[in-house]
Amino acid sequence: MKILFTGGGTAGHIFPIIAVARELRRLGLEWEFYYLGPKDEFGSILLSQEGIKVKIILAGKIRRYLGWMAILENIFDILFKIPAGFLQSFFHIFFLAPDLIFSKGGYGSLAPAFCGWFMQVTILLHESDVAPGLANQVLSRLVSKILVSFPIAQTEYFSEKKMVSLGNPIRVELLNGSRERAKEFFKLTGEKPVILIMGGSQGAQKINDTILEILPQILSEFELIHQTGEKNFEEVRNESKVVITPELERFYHPIGFLKEIELREAYAASGLILSRAGSGSIFEIAALGKPSVLVPLALAAQDHQAKNAYAYADGSRGATLVIEESNLTPRFLLEKIKYIFAVPGELAKMSKAAKLFAKPDSGRLIAEYMMNYYKK
């Protein structure tokens, strides 16, 4: 059986695909996995490591921000890249002849999913966010069922009759971390509570800048594992050396990007997680039962990160504190973190709420649903 995955090309699309592919393999049957999407060296490496054969297409997108450059890029994409992507998708799908297409959304999924529908291939859409992206909004009209991550009542746009809420698939391997291994890998002192700071796969400039402004104060009470983003790593590390003393430096552990094994151990060591509000991060944090502070990306399409964050806060009833970027001042963040650790029982209450919201077996449920749906 051939399964074709497709998605926009960001880590938010790639990691759920990997999680589902692993669960499909655990079902014990022989599958051939393919991925069709825009060029993404990081994603291609990760997918290839999982035995998923990667096919690249051109994929244009519509930029909804103003500016002459954006207008020119939109014109080029509409006239050249998008038509070329459709032709390439048609070619690949015709010769691959997949039995099932699993689309994660994003601009890179539009052509493969549409061409698959045109050639009458069975298609399943999965939507990670409360507010669906434009591609899944368009494609939702072509399919009979849409798998959604958040509860149906919280998910926007789609018809309730089409939605099936199975959660956002996470790599279950992330749930098996060890504080001892984390202590060894990150050179943790173990003298203070550990906070894990994540800004998504690319890092988050706003979060990085805010942390640097209060670094001496926060390190006086906490130990930090800080995923800065690869492109920001040198800048953050150099600035940190200017603002903190050698004594405090041993409590600060910046890293450009946390690979799966490193992220697993960092999760295990942390008592609190400060993160962006991508669906993947939220569902990983919930599955681990970790208290969190979420800072949604202000410029996210459809404001989906803010909607994700508030849906999680409401649905979990207290697992997280949401701070929007407009309110993210260094002093305010520091006081909120101190408050969470100072109030007796607050961390335990947040952890319990996170676990009640969690769907750690989402990948398995989706894999089983895919097989049953194909057999109909």
Buried (B, 14 or more C-beta within 10 A) or exposed (E): EBBBBBBBBBBBBBBBBBBBBBBBBEEEEEBBBBBBBBEBEBBBEBBEEBEBBBBBBBBBBEEEEEEEEEEEBBEEBEEEBBBBBBEBBBEBBEEBEBBBBBBBBBBBBBBBBBBBBEBEBBBBBBBBBBBBBBBBBBBBEEBEBBBBBBBEEBBBBBEEEBBBBBBBBBBBEBBEBEBEBBBEBBEBEEEBBBBBBBBBBBBBBBBBBBBBBBBBBBBEBBBBBBBBBBEBBEBBBEBBEEEBEEEBEBBBBBBBBBEEEBBBBBBBBBBBBBBBBBBBBBBBBBBBBBBBBBBBBEEBBBBBBBBBBBBBBEBBEBBBBBBBBEEBEBEEBBEBBBEBBEEEEBBEBBBBBBBBBBBBBBBBBBBBBBBEBEEE
